[in-house]
Amino acid sequence: MIIKFFCRSFDLKLYRLSKGLYESWGYPCVRLTDQTADGYFYTMLQHTDCDIAINVDEDCFITNKEAVMRLVDYVVENGIANAGCPDGGTVGTRDGNPLVTNPFFNVFNLNLIREKFSKKAVKEFRYAENRQQMEASFPKEILNNGRSYDFDNVDLEPYYPFFLWQASTSKTLYLQNNKHPDSITTIAYNHLGEEICRHTWLSRFYSTPTFIIRIIQLREPMLTLQKQRIDNVINEAYQITGLPKPVFGWTDRCAFVWNKIIRWIIKIPQRIIGWRVKIKRYWKKRKQRKKNFSA
């Protein structure tokens, strides 16, 4: 069984800090940059030499190696294609469709997914025709009171079609999770209730200069504190695992700055191109809300 780690990454420093918690395990670590939100998963599937993909966001920090590997074994032994946290109803910062797993952490059984996967199959999948059966089989006992979710949502993120197709065609293990004392970070657990990782969210504010954040987020001054909060979670993860936190020298810092410049040069045109889809999605949702209100 060949295992690989995959990370869709924008910030090289965050990637290095996250990878520092699992690179010593001896498995290949693949950093995927400039990937679309859904194309990222298709790229993973193209790694045909990989059986199990452990997907870890760059702002997700693994805290228990043994718990992760027990989850991997459980996924393989029980014919599970995907293990991850629901994108609504459990994760405090998300209110999407629980049938979709938020990709901050996943264990993907690529062999099982490849058996039925094709981009055509994902595109042609009709959620409305399968929703009743999918919702009936979802473990609603893991949904937390007070946390919103929406089984109607099919386009909150570009990766929704892939995950809805996957949830319909193969087995998904929905992982329990809880809120960190900082009220933002998500703590995820494996099938045995053992902590596996901490996902900080809001990593886009980690390396953005404070004065820029203050300009674009005048109504949310707490966003200026995100870097310190994320650093606190990183320190906790290294303390829990007992691993030495990486120390970066001036050559590393230069690499971080240069990498960030390159990423922005590529990302800005991508974002501009993506505005058309986002605007279309916005008006579609607005039209649906008006329709529901009038009904």
C-alpha positions as CSV (number, residue, x, y, z in Angstrom):
1,M,0.0,0.0,0.0
2,I,1.6,3.3,-1.2
3,I,0.7,6.4,0.8
4,K,1.3,10.0,-0.2
5,F,0.6,13.3,1.5
6,F,-0.9,16.0,-0.7
7,C,-1.2,19.7,0.1
8,R,-2.9,22.4,-1.9
9,S,-0.6,25.3,-0.9
10,F,-0.3,29.0,-1.4
11,D,2.1,30.0,1.4
12,L,5.4,28.2,1.4
13,K,6.1,29.0,5.1
14,L,2.8,27.6,6.3
15,Y,3.4,24.5,4.1
16,R,6.8,23.9,5.6
17,L,5.3,24.3,9.1
18,S,2.5,21.9,8.4
19,K,4.7,19.4,6.6
20,G,7.2,19.5,9.5
21,L,4.6,17.4,11.5
22,Y,4.4,14.5,9.1
23,E,7.4,14.6,6.7
24,S,9.4,12.4,9.1
25,W,6.9,9.6,8.6
26,G,8.7,8.5,5.5
27,Y,5.9,9.0,3.0
28,P,6.2,11.3,-0.1
29,C,4.9,14.8,0.4
30,V,3.4,16.5,-2.7
31,R,2.9,20.3,-2.7
32,L,0.4,21.3,-5.3
33,T,0.4,25.0,-6.1
34,D,-1.9,27.1,-8.4
35,Q,-4.5,24.3,-8.5
36,T,-8.2,25.1,-8.8
37,A,-10.4,24.0,-5.9
38,D,-11.8,21.0,-7.8
39,G,-8.8,20.3,-10.1
40,Y,-6.7,19.6,-7.0
41,F,-8.5,16.3,-6.5
42,Y,-8.3,15.3,-10.1
43,T,-4.5,15.8,-9.9
44,M,-4.3,13.5,-6.9
45,L,-6.2,10.8,-8.8
46,Q,-3.6,11.1,-11.6
47,H,-0.9,9.9,-9.2
48,T,-1.5,6.3,-10.2
49,D,1.4,5.0,-8.1
50,C,-0.5,6.2,-5.0
51,D,-3.1,4.0,-3.2
52,I,-4.0,6.2,-0.2
53,A,-3.8,10.0,-0.3
54,I,-3.7,11.9,3.0
55,N,-4.9,15.4,2.1
56,V,-3.7,18.1,4.6
57,D,-4.3,21.8,4.1
58,E,-1.3,24.0,4.8
59,D,-3.1,25.5,7.7
60,C,-4.0,22.1,9.1
61,F,-1.6,20.7,11.7
62,I,-1.5,16.9,12.6
63,T,-1.2,16.2,16.3
64,N,-1.2,12.4,16.5
65,K,0.6,10.1,14.0
66,E,-0.7,6.9,15.5
67,A,-4.3,8.1,15.4
68,V,-4.0,9.1,11.7
69,M,-2.5,5.7,10.8
70,R,-5.3,3.9,12.7
71,L,-7.7,5.9,10.6
72,V,-5.9,4.9,7.4
73,D,-6.0,1.2,8.4
74,Y,-9.7,1.5,9.2
75,V,-10.5,3.2,5.8
76,V,-8.7,0.4,3.9
77,E,-10.1,-2.5,5.9
78,N,-13.7,-1.3,5.6
79,G,-13.8,-0.3,2.0
80,I,-14.1,3.4,2.7
81,A,-13.3,5.8,-0.1
82,N,-13.1,9.1,1.8
83,A,-12.8,10.1,5.5
84,G,-13.3,13.7,6.4
85,C,-15.4,16.3,8.3
86,P,-18.8,17.4,7.1
87,D,-18.9,20.9,5.5
88,G,-21.9,21.9,7.6
89,G,-23.6,21.0,10.8
90,T,-20.4,20.2,12.7
91,V,-17.5,22.5,11.6
92,G,-18.3,25.7,13.4
93,T,-17.2,28.1,10.6
94,R,-19.1,26.2,7.8
95,D,-22.8,25.9,7.1
96,G,-22.7,24.0,3.8
97,N,-23.9,20.6,2.8
98,P,-22.9,17.9,5.3
99,L,-22.7,15.3,2.6
100,V,-19.6,17.1,1.4
101,T,-16.4,16.7,3.4
102,N,-14.4,19.9,3.8
103,P,-11.0,19.2,2.3
104,F,-8.9,20.6,5.1
105,F,-8.1,16.9,6.0
106,N,-9.1,13.7,4.2
107,V,-8.0,10.2,3.9
108,F,-8.8,9.2,0.3
109,N,-8.8,5.6,-0.9
110,L,-7.8,6.5,-4.4
111,N,-8.1,2.9,-5.7
112,L,-11.8,2.8,-4.8
113,I,-12.5,6.2,-6.2
114,R,-10.7,5.4,-9.5
115,E,-13.0,2.4,-10.0
116,K,-15.9,4.6,-10.9
117,F,-14.3,8.0,-11.5
118,S,-14.4,10.1,-14.6
119,K,-14.9,13.8,-15.1
120,K,-17.9,13.0,-17.3
121,A,-19.4,10.9,-14.4
122,V,-19.0,13.8,-12.0
123,K,-20.5,16.3,-14.5
124,E,-23.5,14.1,-15.3
125,F,-24.2,13.2,-11.7
126,R,-27.7,14.4,-10.7
127,Y,-27.8,15.2,-7.0
128,A,-31.6,15.9,-7.0
129,E,-32.2,12.3,-8.1
130,N,-30.0,10.8,-5.4
131,R,-30.5,13.3,-2.6
132,Q,-33.2,11.5,-0.7
133,Q,-31.2,8.2,-0.4
134,M,-28.0,10.1,0.4
135,E,-29.5,12.2,3.1
136,A,-31.3,9.1,4.6
137,S,-28.0,7.3,5.0
138,F,-26.1,10.3,6.4
139,P,-25.3,9.8,10.1
140,K,-27.3,12.8,11.4
141,E,-26.3,12.0,15.0
142,I,-23.0,13.7,14.4
143,L,-24.7,17.0,13.5
144,N,-24.3,19.5,16.4
145,N,-27.2,21.5,17.7
146,G,-26.8,25.2,16.9
147,R,-24.6,24.7,13.9
148,S,-26.3,25.3,10.6
149,Y,-26.2,23.2,7.5
150,D,-28.0,22.9,4.2
151,F,-28.6,19.7,2.3
152,D,-30.0,21.8,-0.6
153,N,-26.6,23.4,-1.2
154,V,-24.9,22.0,-4.3
155,D,-22.6,24.8,-5.4
156,L,-21.1,26.5,-2.3
157,E,-17.6,25.5,-3.5
158,P,-16.2,24.4,-6.9
159,Y,-15.4,21.0,-5.4
160,Y,-19.0,20.2,-4.4
161,P,-19.9,18.3,-7.6
162,F,-16.9,15.9,-7.0
163,F,-17.7,15.2,-3.4
164,L,-21.4,14.8,-3.9
165,W,-20.7,12.3,-6.7
166,Q,-18.2,10.5,-4.5
167,A,-20.6,10.3,-1.6
168,S,-23.2,8.8,-3.8
169,T,-20.9,6.2,-5.5
170,S,-18.7,5.1,-2.6
171,K,-18.6,4.9,1.1
172,T,-17.7,8.0,3.2
173,L,-16.7,8.1,6.8
174,Y,-17.8,11.4,8.4
175,L,-15.4,12.4,11.2
176,Q,-16.4,14.0,14.4
177,N,-14.9,17.4,15.2
178,N,-15.0,20.2,17.8
179,K,-14.2,23.8,18.3
180,H,-10.8,24.8,19.7
181,P,-10.8,27.2,22.7
182,D,-9.9,30.0,20.3
183,S,-13.5,29.7,18.9
184,I,-12.2,29.4,15.3
185,T,-9.9,26.4,14.9
186,T,-11.4,23.0,14.3
187,I,-10.1,19.9,16.1
188,A,-10.8,16.7,14.2
189,Y,-11.0,13.2,15.5
190,N,-10.6,9.7,14.0
191,H,-13.2,6.9,14.1
192,L,-12.0,6.1,17.7
193,G,-12.5,9.6,19.0
194,E,-8.7,10.3,19.0
195,E,-7.6,13.8,18.0
196,I,-5.8,13.8,14.6
197,C,-5.4,17.4,13.6
198,R,-6.2,21.1,14.2
199,H,-7.3,23.3,11.3
200,T,-7.0,27.0,11.9
201,W,-9.0,28.4,8.9
202,L,-8.4,32.0,7.7
203,S,-4.9,31.2,6.5
204,R,-5.2,33.9,3.9
205,F,-4.6,36.4,6.7
206,Y,-1.5,34.7,8.0
207,S,1.0,36.5,5.8
208,T,-1.0,39.5,4.7
209,P,0.4,42.7,6.1
210,T,-1.7,44.0,9.0
211,F,-2.2,47.4,7.4
212,I,-3.8,45.8,4.3
213,I,-6.1,43.7,6.4
214,R,-7.2,46.8,8.3
215,I,-8.1,48.5,5.0
216,I,-10.1,45.6,3.5
217,Q,-11.7,44.4,6.8
218,L,-12.6,47.7,8.6
219,R,-15.7,46.1,10.1
220,E,-13.8,43.0,11.4
221,P,-10.8,44.3,13.3
222,M,-10.3,40.8,14.9
223,L,-9.0,39.6,11.6
224,T,-5.7,41.5,12.3
225,L,-5.1,39.0,15.1
226,Q,-5.3,35.9,12.9
227,K,-1.5,35.4,12.5
228,Q,-0.9,35.2,16.2
229,R,-3.9,32.8,16.7
230,I,-2.5,30.5,13.9
231,D,1.0,30.7,15.4
232,N,-0.5,29.6,18.7
233,V,-2.1,26.6,17.2
234,I,1.2,25.7,15.4
235,N,3.1,25.9,18.7
236,E,0.5,23.7,20.3
237,A,0.8,21.1,17.6
238,Y,4.5,20.9,17.9
239,Q,4.3,20.7,21.7
240,I,1.7,17.9,21.5
241,T,3.8,15.8,19.1
242,G,7.1,16.6,20.8
243,L,8.7,17.4,17.5
244,P,11.1,20.3,17.1
245,K,9.5,23.3,15.4
246,P,11.4,24.3,12.2
247,V,13.7,27.3,12.5
248,F,13.9,29.4,9.4
249,G,17.0,31.3,8.4
250,W,17.4,34.3,6.1
251,T,17.6,32.1,3.0
252,D,14.3,30.5,4.0
253,R,12.7,33.9,4.5
254,C,13.9,35.0,1.0
255,A,12.4,31.8,-0.5
256,F,9.1,32.5,1.3
257,V,8.9,36.1,-0.1
258,W,9.9,35.0,-3.6
259,N,7.4,32.1,-3.6
260,K,4.7,34.4,-2.4
261,I,5.4,36.9,-5.3
262,I,5.2,34.1,-7.8
263,R,2.0,32.7,-6.3
264,W,0.3,36.2,-6.4
265,I,1.4,36.7,-10.0
266,I,-0.4,33.5,-10.9
267,K,-3.3,33.8,-8.6
268,I,-4.6,37.3,-9.5
269,P,-5.4,36.4,-13.1
270,Q,-7.0,33.2,-11.9
271,R,-9.2,35.2,-9.5
272,I,-10.2,37.7,-12.2
273,I,-11.2,34.8,-14.5
274,G,-13.2,33.2,-11.7
275,W,-15.2,36.3,-11.0
276,R,-17.6,35.4,-13.9
277,V,-18.5,32.1,-12.2
278,K,-18.8,33.7,-8.8
279,I,-21.1,36.4,-10.0
280,K,-23.2,33.8,-11.9
281,R,-23.4,31.7,-8.7
282,Y,-24.4,34.8,-6.6
283,W,-27.3,35.7,-8.9
284,K,-28.5,32.1,-9.0
285,K,-28.6,32.0,-5.2
286,R,-30.3,35.3,-5.0
287,K,-32.9,34.2,-7.5
288,Q,-33.5,31.0,-5.5
289,R,-33.9,33.0,-2.3
290,K,-36.6,35.2,-3.9
291,K,-38.3,32.1,-5.2
292,N,-38.4,30.5,-1.8
293,F,-39.6,33.7,-0.1
294,S,-42.4,34.2,-2.6
295,A,-43.5,30.6,-2.1
